[in-house]
Amino acid sequence: MATFRYEELKRVAMDVKAEFVSRGWLPVRKIRRKPRDKEKKNLLFTMAINRIDRYRPYRTERGVVLPYFKEK
């Protein structure tokens, strides 16, 4: 089984995304410059935790299933 480090994957993803944007395959997204307030951060965190609880990933013989992204 191959192991990957998060930093390596992050760097590769950034390089690939930059190439796709330069070729016009992906739209350019604006970067959020204004920091979020503490209340908004807590709300987003709570929403993420609720989503994970509701759509808990599970393993099958073919791999890991992420129900939140699964097509119906």
C-alpha positions in Angstrom: 0.0 0.0 0.0 1.4 3.4 -1.0 1.7 6.1 1.7 1.4 9.8 1.0 2.2 12.8 3.1 -0.4 15.5 3.3 2.2 18.2 2.4 3.2 16.3 -0.8 -0.3 15.9 -1.9 -1.1 19.5 -1.2 1.8 20.7 -3.3 1.0 18.5 -6.2 -2.7 19.5 -6.1 -1.7 23.2 -6.1 0.6 22.7 -9.1 -2.1 20.8 -11.1 -4.8 23.3 -10.2 -2.5 26.2 -11.3 -1.8 24.4 -14.6 -5.6 23.8 -15.2 -6.4 27.4 -14.5 -3.7 28.6 -16.9 -5.1 26.4 -19.6 -8.6 27.6 -19.0 -9.9 24.3 -17.8 -10.9 25.6 -14.4 -12.3 29.1 -13.6 -10.2 31.4 -11.4 -11.6 31.5 -7.9 -11.3 34.5 -5.7 -9.3 34.1 -2.5 -11.0 35.2 0.7 -8.9 37.9 2.2 -11.2 39.0 5.1 -10.9 36.7 8.1 -14.0 35.1 9.4 -15.3 36.1 12.8 -15.3 33.6 15.7 -19.1 33.0 15.6 -19.0 32.2 11.9 -16.1 29.8 12.3 -17.9 28.0 15.1 -21.1 27.7 13.0 -19.2 26.3 10.0 -17.4 23.8 12.3 -20.7 22.7 13.8 -22.2 22.3 10.3 -19.2 20.1 9.2 -19.5 17.9 12.3 -23.2 17.4 11.7 -22.6 16.5 8.1 -20.0 13.9 9.1 -22.3 12.4 11.7 -25.2 12.2 9.2 -23.1 10.9 6.2 -20.5 8.7 8.0 -18.0 7.1 5.6 -17.8 3.3 5.5 -15.6 0.6 4.0 -16.6 -2.0 1.4 -14.5 -4.6 -0.3 -13.9 -2.1 -3.1 -12.8 0.8 -0.9 -14.1 3.6 1.2 -17.6 5.1 0.4 -18.3 8.7 1.1 -22.1 8.9 1.2 -22.2 12.7 1.0 -20.7 12.6 -2.5 -22.4 9.4 -3.6 -24.8 9.7 -6.5 -28.3 8.5 -5.9 
